[in-house]
Amino acid sequence: MTPPRLWTIGHSNHPAGRLADLLDGQGIARVVDVRRVPYSRRHPQHGQEAMQSSLAKRGIAYRWEGEALGGKVDWEEHRKTPAFAEGLERLRALAGEAPTAILCAEENPQQCHRLGLVGAAWMERFGGSLLHIRGNGRVEAQAPPAQLGLFPFSN
């Protein structure tokens, strides 16, 4: 069985409609929010309730998994926890049901835990493809873990 694809996206400073357009452009049916704290002081349109509402208007489901999949102080230790493993399994099940994107704040996935923590574990455990939806609408495929080497950023 082919592992499901997983998309990633950062809400950045996009208006709510632009974020939904980027997701629609890839046929995303579900967003899994992996922010530990699903709110933004500078961009209230990306607070949990506001985002859930705006995405629902476009037919995109929303789910928060920040407790299990959010960036913690020590990524290596967090990856070893049962909560992280269970969150990753829930994510795999969700991605198997419908096109799913994990969401965090940072536009550039190379500077975000959605690649360094969640995406890397996804590719190592499931071998599925990881696709980044960038703010300009471009989609970038992530290299497999063997080609990633050490991540160029730290937690």
Protein Blocks (a to p, Z undefined) as FASTA:
>chain_A
ZZdddddddekjadfklmmmmmmmnopabdcdfbfblcdfklmmlgfklmmmmmmmnopa
cddfklmmmccfblmlmmmpmklmmmmmmmmmmmmmpccddddfblblmlcfklmmmmmm
mmmmnopacddddfkopacddddfklnmpafbdZZ
